[in-house]
């Protein structure tokens, strides 16, 4: 609980426009009570607050999570995170967790990030709910990574989706954060993010 209060304080100090009310972000409010560790979305919220404080024009591209202990079926085992942003000059900003819920400084790369659309944060679904929908659709295999992204050509909607990936099968299960639709793709050469 102490860590959650610390995160809430940092977020409000960094960006007073961030709201934790259940009315606007019910999945963030209820997730805080379920676990001592911050949820995936709470961690992204922390990263968004840190980056937009330093780079006010930054926009979210994706949040990449990995299970350092190997394949899992439990979203709480996603214990590594890197969050990617675009700044106003089309540079890419990366911020990486140093431990769960704690981030190092943002790093700016003078290159464009290809392959993703920008995500309007916050999204309407959390990782836990996406995992439930994936399982309900019959895709219960362990995964190495969970990524929130809106890749070009992934769907007709352009909605952000949680992508659950596993190796060696290279199966990618996408859960649309707006519609809840579950789709599958297989991509050769994909695997653990290794960050």
C-alpha positions, 0 to 999 in steps of 0.5 A, a space after each residue: 500500500 505504501 508503494 501505491 501511495 508513493 506512486 499516486 503522490 508522484 503522479 499527482 505531483 508530476 501531472 495534476 491532470 491525471 485522475 484516479 477516480 473510478 468514474 473515469 478509470 475504473 480498472 485503475 481504481 479496482 486494480 490497486 486493491 487487488 495486488 500490492 504491486 502496481 498493475 500494468 496500466 498503473 505502471 504505464 500511467 507512471 511512465 506517461 506522467 514522468 515523460 510528459 512532465 519532461 516532454 509535454 508533447 510526448 504521445 504514447 506509442 506502446 507499452 512493452 511488458 515481459 515476464 523475466 521468469 519465463 512464460 506465464 499465464 498470470 498478468 502479474 508476472 509481467 515484471 519488466 516494462 519499457 514504454 515508447 513515446 513520440 515527441 513533437 519532433 518525431 523523435 522516439 522517447 524510451 523509458 524503462 523500469 528499473 524495478 516494478 513501478 519504478 522507472 529510470 530517466 527517459 532516453 531520447 533517440 533521434 529516430 522515428 518509431 515505425 509500425 505503430 499508431 499513437 495511443 490515446 491514453 488511458 485505454 478502456 481495458 486493463 491487462 487483467 481483463 484482456 487476459 480474461 478475454 483471451 482465455 475465454 476465447 480459448 487461447 490459454 497458452 503461456 506468453 512471454 510478453 504482453 504489449 499494449 500497442 496499435 500496430 499498423 494493419 492489425 485491424 480495421 478499427 485502429 484500436 489499441 490492443 493488448 498483444 500476448 506473444 509466446 515463443 517458440 510458437 510465435 503466436 500473437 493473440 490480440 485483444 482489442 481494448 475497445 471492442 474486446 475482440 480476440 484475434 490471432 496471428 503467427 509471425 516468424 522470428 518474434 520472441 522475448 523482448 529481451 530489454 
